[in-house]
Amino acid sequence: MERKRIYTYNSPWVIYGLSWSTRINQPYRLAIGSFLEDYTNRVDVIQLNEETDQFEVMCGFEHPYPPTKCMWIPDKNSTRPDLLATTGDYLRLWEVSNQRSIKLKSLLTNNKNSEFCAPLSSFDWNESDPSLLATSSIDTTCTIWNIETGQAKTQLIAHDKEVFDVAFARGTDLFASVGADGSLRMFDLRNLEHSTIIYETPSFVPLLRLCWNKQDPNYLATIQQDSPNVIILDIRVPSIPAAELSFHKSAVNGISWAPHSSCHICTVSDDKQALIWDLSSMPKPIEDPLLTYNAQAEINQLSWSSSQPDWIAIAFSSDLQILRV
């Protein structure tokens, strides 16, 4: 049966958290998190039923505060427990036991003696060693967790202000973070005494997100607050962007490199557009995107499936769409 090119799931709430399962045997499974101005929020696991062509809610749970990120464990071949992580007030790990039930496995915190906890803005899983996970916090720190022991391996002051995002480079010991001080900094797990400032925005405009190239760890993408442009960086040539992608008309909200190609990246924006770019002509300027998709509302999130790279998920308002590219 020929698959449709677009499937839509309408959620009862505004979607913010969004993650595509990495497991090859769960090709159309996603986790979505709510963005509600209440203490009680929600995460649902949904799956496309390939016979009815409809999404079904498989299981879900209530979540304190809106999850700032949700992400499945990088485990293509299902050799580990089926885990989903979320951040908000704390880092939580949830385990799917059978297709229809999910329960809290652990809550990780450094904070033993105080009621107060600094919110976690984001996190990333280490693909080459999924027992490691990095979180970023508005208290200027990043923490590397060992999820098997439930302990922090290290916590470091990463920035001068809030840290908004953190990401590991695939297959290396490198990770990077961005924050309200307008810098993108790179760290090495083998030597955490030092960090390298790869890029700083003119006049220190906050950097909100970053994303490593999945095939070539020399390249990163990042976005500034309220900016329609996407900055492509080469870590071998710090401080000067390797390229700037400027086609969006409004603030960019999400970036994701293709899992299977070193020269393709997807960007989504408040202008309701999802764009796929081909960067193979760098260092020549890249004028126009390769593909353009128009959604019905501002797109605030995207996830590119690593187990089937011709599918991208986007979230706008209370709708999730998966697009075949």
C-alpha positions in Angstrom: 0.0 0.0 0.0 1.4 3.4 -0.9 1.7 5.6 2.2 0.2 9.0 2.2 2.5 11.9 2.3 0.9 13.7 5.3 -0.8 12.4 8.4 -2.3 14.7 11.0 -3.1 14.1 14.7 -5.2 16.6 16.6 -4.4 16.7 20.3 -6.7 18.1 23.0 -4.0 20.6 24.0 -1.3 22.8 22.5 1.8 20.6 21.7 5.3 21.6 22.6 7.4 18.6 23.5 7.8 16.3 20.5 10.0 13.2 19.9 10.1 10.5 17.3 10.9 7.0 18.6 14.3 5.7 17.4 13.3 2.1 17.4 13.1 0.4 14.1 10.3 -1.9 15.3 8.2 1.2 16.3 8.4 3.2 13.0 5.4 5.5 13.5 5.5 6.1 17.3 5.9 9.6 18.8 5.8 11.2 22.2 4.1 14.6 22.5 4.0 16.9 25.5 1.4 19.6 26.4 2.0 23.3 26.9 -0.7 24.3 29.4 -0.5 27.2 31.9 -1.4 24.8 34.7 0.8 22.7 37.1 -0.7 19.5 35.6 0.4 18.9 32.1 0.4 15.7 30.0 2.6 13.5 27.8 1.0 11.1 25.4 2.6 8.3 23.3 0.8 8.1 20.0 1.3 5.7 17.1 0.0 5.6 13.5 -2.2 2.6 12.9 -1.0 1.5 9.4 -4.3 -0.2 8.7 -6.7 2.6 9.6 -4.2 5.5 8.7 -5.2 7.1 12.0 -3.0 8.0 15.0 -4.0 6.3 18.3 -3.0 7.2 21.8 -1.1 4.1 23.1 -0.4 5.4 26.7 0.3 8.6 28.5 0.9 10.2 31.9 0.4 13.5 33.8 3.5 15.7 34.0 4.2 18.5 36.4 4.6 21.7 34.4 4.9 21.7 30.6 7.8 19.4 29.6 10.5 21.5 28.1 11.7 18.5 26.1 10.8 14.9 25.7 13.1 12.4 23.9 13.2 8.6 23.4 16.4 6.7 24.3 18.6 6.3 21.2 18.2 2.5 20.9 17.4 1.5 17.3 17.7 -2.3 17.9 15.7 -2.4 21.2 18.6 -3.8 23.3 17.7 -1.6 26.3 14.6 -0.8 28.3 12.1 1.3 26.3 12.7 4.7 27.9 11.3 8.2 27.4 13.0 11.1 29.2 11.3 14.5 30.0 12.6 17.7 31.6 10.8 20.4 33.4 11.3 20.9 37.1 13.4 17.7 37.2 14.7 15.0 34.8 12.4 12.1 34.7 12.7 8.7 33.0 9.6 6.8 32.0 9.5 3.2 31.0 7.1 1.7 28.5 6.4 -1.9 29.7 4.1 -3.1 27.1 2.7 -1.0 24.2 -0.2 0.3 26.4 1.4 1.2 29.7 4.1 3.6 30.8 5.3 4.3 34.3 7.8 6.6 36.1 11.2 4.7 36.4 13.3 7.4 38.1 13.4 11.1 39.0 16.9 12.5 38.9 17.9 15.5 41.0 21.1 17.0 42.4 19.2 18.9 44.9 19.1 16.9 48.1 18.2 19.4 50.8 16.2 22.3 49.2 12.6 22.5 48.1 13.6 24.8 45.3 14.9 23.5 42.0 16.0 25.5 39.0 14.0 24.5 36.0 15.7 22.4 33.3 15.5 24.0 29.9 16.5 21.1 27.7 18.6 17.9 27.6 20.2 15.5 25.1 21.0 11.8 25.1 24.4 10.5 24.2 23.9 8.3 21.2 27.1 6.3 21.6 26.6 5.7 25.3 22.8 5.9 26.1 23.6 5.6 29.9 24.7 9.2 29.6 22.4 12.2 29.4 23.1 15.9 29.6 20.7 18.5 31.0 20.8 22.3 30.8 19.4 24.6 33.4 18.4 28.2 33.9 20.8 28.3 36.9 23.8 28.6 34.4 24.8 24.9 34.7 24.9 21.7 32.6 24.8 18.3 34.3 26.0 15.0 32.9 23.9 12.1 34.3 24.5 8.4 34.5 20.9 7.1 34.2 21.9 3.6 35.3 23.2 4.8 38.7 20.8 7.7 38.9 23.7 10.0 39.8 25.2 13.1 38.3 28.7 12.4 36.9 29.5 16.1 36.8 27.9 19.4 37.0 29.6 22.4 35.5 28.9 26.2 35.2 28.5 26.4 31.5 27.5 30.0 30.9 27.2 33.4 32.5 23.4 33.4 32.3 20.7 30.8 31.8 21.5 27.8 29.6 18.8 27.1 27.0 20.0 24.0 25.2 22.6 21.3 25.2 23.5 18.7 22.7 26.1 15.9 22.2 28.0 15.4 19.0 27.3 12.0 17.5 30.0 9.4 18.1 32.3 11.7 20.0 33.0 13.0 23.6 32.0 16.5 22.6 28.9 18.4 23.7 27.9 22.0 23.3 25.5 24.5 24.9 23.8 27.8 24.2 22.3 30.4 26.4 21.1 33.8 27.4 24.7 35.2 27.3 24.6 34.8 23.5 27.5 32.3 23.3 27.8 28.7 22.0 30.3 26.8 24.0 31.8 23.4 23.4 33.0 20.9 26.0 34.8 17.6 26.0 33.8 14.8 28.5 37.4 13.8 28.8 38.5 17.3 30.0 35.7 19.3 31.6 38.0 22.0 33.1 37.9 23.9 29.8 35.3 25.0 27.3 35.7 26.6 23.9 33.6 29.5 22.8 32.7 28.6 19.2 30.4 31.6 18.5 29.1 34.7 20.2 26.2 36.8 18.8 26.8 40.4 18.1 25.5 42.4 21.1 25.0 39.1 23.0 21.5 38.3 21.8 20.4 35.0 23.5 20.9 31.8 21.5 18.0 29.4 22.1 18.7 26.1 20.3 21.5 24.2 18.8 21.8 21.0 16.8 24.9 19.0 15.7 25.1 17.6 12.2 24.4 13.9 12.5 27.0 12.8 10.0 29.7 15.4 10.3 30.5 16.6 13.9 32.4 19.6 12.6 29.1 21.4 11.9 26.5 22.8 14.2 23.4 24.9 13.7 22.0 27.5 16.1 19.2 30.1 16.3 19.0 33.5 18.0 16.0 34.8 20.0 13.4 36.4 17.7 15.6 35.9 14.6 14.4 34.6 11.2 17.9 33.4 10.4 19.7 30.1 11.1 23.4 30.2 11.8 25.6 27.3 10.5 28.9 27.0 12.3 32.1 25.0 11.6 33.9 24.2 14.9 37.3 24.3 13.0 36.7 28.0 12.2 35.2 29.5 15.3 33.4 32.8 15.6 32.5 33.3 11.9 29.3 31.5 10.6 30.0 29.1 7.8 26.6 30.0 6.4 23.5 31.9 7.3 20.1 30.6 6.1 17.8 33.6 5.7 14.5 32.8 4.0 12.1 32.6 6.9 10.0 35.7 7.5 9.6 35.3 11.3 11.4 33.9 14.2 12.8 30.4 13.7 11.7 27.9 16.5 13.3 24.6 15.6 16.2 23.1 13.7 17.0 19.5 12.9 19.7 18.0 10.7 18.9 15.0 8.6 19.8 11.8 10.3 21.1 10.3 7.0 22.8 13.2 5.2 25.5 15.6 6.2 24.2 18.4 4.0 20.4 18.6 4.7 18.7 20.5 7.5 15.1 21.3 8.3 14.0 24.6 10.0 10.6 25.7 11.2 9.3 29.1 12.1 6.5 31.4 13.2 5.9 32.1 9.5 4.2 28.7 9.4 6.8 27.3 7.1 8.9 24.1 7.4 11.9 24.4 5.1 14.5 21.8 4.0 17.9 23.1 2.9 20.7 21.6 0.9 24.0 22.9 2.2 26.2 21.0 -0.2 27.3 24.1 -2.1 28.9 25.7 1.1 30.9 27.9 1.4 28.9 29.6 -1.4 25.9 31.4 0.1 22.7 29.4 0.2 19.9 31.5 -1.1 16.8 29.3 -1.2 15.5 26.2 0.5 15.2 22.9 -1.4 11.6 22.2 -0.2 8.9 24.3 1.4 5.9 23.2 3.4 3.2 25.5 4.7 1.3 24.6 7.9 -1.9 26.2 9.2 -0.2 28.0 12.2 3.1 29.0 13.6 5.3 25.8 13.8 7.0 25.6 17.2 8.6 22.2 17.1 10.0 19.5 14.8 11.6 16.1 15.0 13.3 14.2 12.1 12.9 10.4 12.4 16.2 8.6 12.7 14.7 5.2 12.1 13.0 6.2 8.8 14.6 9.4 7.5 12.0 10.2 4.9 9.6 11.3 7.7 9.6 14.6 9.6 7.2 15.5 12.4 6.1 19.1 13.1 3.9 20.6 15.8 1.8 23.7 15.4 -0.9 24.7 17.9 -2.7 21.5 18.9 -1.8 19.6 15.7 1.0 17.2 15.0 1.7 16.4 11.3 4.2 13.9 9.9 5.4 14.7 6.5 7.1 12.4 4.0 9.9 14.3 2.3 
